């Protein structure tokens, strides 16, 4: 379980990163720990100027991400439709995620 990052160096320079979300037993459903791992991996990738492409995949072949594990979010409230990230998301995390969009 977790997030794996595999780098593939490109002959023309730079590298492609394959980021695999691996919680296949739960259809890769997100919980707080997994989201923290994703943020950590994406932040590191976004800071590397040699990154050319990041491919995000889900392990197991049944689902990319099957939603979120609601039991890991006590007291959470739904966000407005179309809101990608919660307001509590740090500026560094937002920058890393939006750079990879």
Secondary structure as the mmCIF struct_conf table of DSSP 4:
data_model
#
loop_
_struct_conf.conf_type_id
_struct_conf.id
_struct_conf.beg_label_comp_id
_struct_conf.beg_label_asym_id
_struct_conf.beg_label_seq_id
_struct_conf.end_label_comp_id
_struct_conf.end_label_asym_id
_struct_conf.end_label_seq_id
STRN STRN1 UNK A 2 UNK A 9
TURN_TY1_P TURN_TY1_P1 UNK A 11 UNK A 12
BEND BEND1 UNK A 13 UNK A 14
STRN STRN2 UNK A 15 UNK A 22
HELX_RH_3T_P HELX_RH_3T_P1 UNK A 24 UNK A 26
TURN_TY1_P TURN_TY1_P2 UNK A 27 UNK A 28
STRN STRN3 UNK A 30 UNK A 30
HELX_RH_AL_P HELX_RH_AL_P1 UNK A 32 UNK A 46
TURN_TY1_P TURN_TY1_P3 UNK A 47 UNK A 47
TURN_TY1_P TURN_TY1_P4 UNK A 49 UNK A 50
STRN STRN4 UNK A 51 UNK A 58
TURN_TY1_P TURN_TY1_P5 UNK A 59 UNK A 60
BEND BEND2 UNK A 61 UNK A 62
BEND BEND3 UNK A 64 UNK A 64
STRN STRN5 UNK A 68 UNK A 68
HELX_RH_3T_P HELX_RH_3T_P2 UNK A 70 UNK A 72
BEND BEND4 UNK A 73 UNK A 73
TURN_TY1_P TURN_TY1_P6 UNK A 74 UNK A 75
HELX_LH_PP_P HELX_LH_PP_P1 UNK A 78 UNK A 80
TURN_TY1_P TURN_TY1_P7 UNK A 81 UNK A 82
BEND BEND5 UNK A 85 UNK A 85
TURN_TY1_P TURN_TY1_P8 UNK A 87 UNK A 88
BEND BEND6 UNK A 89 UNK A 89
HELX_RH_AL_P HELX_RH_AL_P2 UNK A 91 UNK A 99
TURN_TY1_P TURN_TY1_P9 UNK A 100 UNK A 100
#
